[in-house]
Amino acid sequence: MPIRIPNLTGQPHPPAPSRTLKQSIELVNHFLTNPSQSNTPPSPTGGTVILTGAGVSVDSGIRAYRGKNGSYTVNKKHRPIFYHEFVESESHRKRYWARSFLGYVPVRNAEPNPTHYAIAALQKMRVVDGLITQNVDGLHHKACDTNLATYLSPSPSLQDPSEDPLSALSSRDPSILELHGTLRHVHCLSCGTPVGRDDFQDRLSILNPEWKKYSDEVELGGRQERLNPDGDVELGPGIRYEEFNVPACETCGGDMKPKVTFFGESLSPQVRSASHHMIHNASQLLIIGSSLATFSAFRLVRQKKDEGGPVGLVNVGESRGDGVVDWRVGWEGGAGEILPDVVRALLESREWEEALRREVEDMLARGKVKQISGTRATT
């Protein structure tokens, strides 16, 4: 059976309600502060889980897949690597690692934007219980905590089959589940040995000095390459990928793979179970910046609806969930306009500990927008 990139063709897209930015802010605020009753009891802290997609990171300078200025829109021939290609073909692995070598540095250097910080603030305020993200850029973690030592540790997370998937998440403050993995880690396909991506990037640099010079020019702005949300870049014809050297696992000599879920690759049982439990334990779901084209994300929407819980959507453009969600906003004003003002309204609506208030206000002041030669896009 051929593997196809998910699209929105044939999905029902009812006309979006016409709402002003003020009305959108009020709707999201009411949704977050009045968790509706569902067939599962809400948790004591708020009962809302957020699901984000690549549209959230567009204001950090990382192109989304779909929508205006998305990778599939700008380049009709763009196709990310498939899992079977990576594991079966050395030439495909070389091509992937060469493009990812150039694309990783801009992703690593990217900064959280106002949407990332607003979501992080909602978690700090305990208005939101947990976050599931389809993004692999690590920007949600970066917005939550300036100390990324734990996150960047090469120790694999949610990999022990005997581990309760929620126990690992509940020990983190706040809990963030990366549904499709992260670019910040690499692991061996044979023995599973984990390696931090920064260390692996250094090894790639040593083995490929000419590519390192090219990467330095990209980082300094001397070259402009089209960065895709999966962390690689678009390169022109004539590139000799076969000359790119990829280091093997230092433990067993096996092939190394980024800790991301490729197209055609299944989610790990631990991540699938953790996402299911997070949705089940929540009273409602809020989707931000996602077209829900991938089934791994859309199934979570169907799960919450099947359980009787409400689902809201903040997104610019069409989504696979348009005919399923209870309400949606953002067609004229994206999450970057809506969420920071939602947080500000929450700060004014009740008494908060002074230290928390100052922390949230500081987070809202930190978010900056870096546009991608155009406006926003969706996943």
Secondary structure, DSSP 8 states (H G I E B T S, - for coil): --------TT----------HHHHHHHHHHHHHS----SS---TT--EEEEE-GGGGTTBT---SBSTT-HHHH-TT----BHHHHHH-HHHHHHHHHHHHHHHHHHHH----HHHHHHHHHHHTTSS-EEEE---S-HHHHHH-S--HHHHS-S-SS--TTS-HHHHHHTSSS-EEETTEEEEEEEETTT--EEEHHHHHHHHHHH-HHHHHHHHHHHTTSS--EE-TTS-EE--TT--GGG------TTT---EEEEE--BT----HHHHHHHHHHHHH-SEEEEES----SHHHHHHHHHHHHTT--EEEE-SS--TTTTTSSEEE-SSS-HHHHHHHHHHHHHHHS---HHHHHHHHHHHHH---B--SS---B-
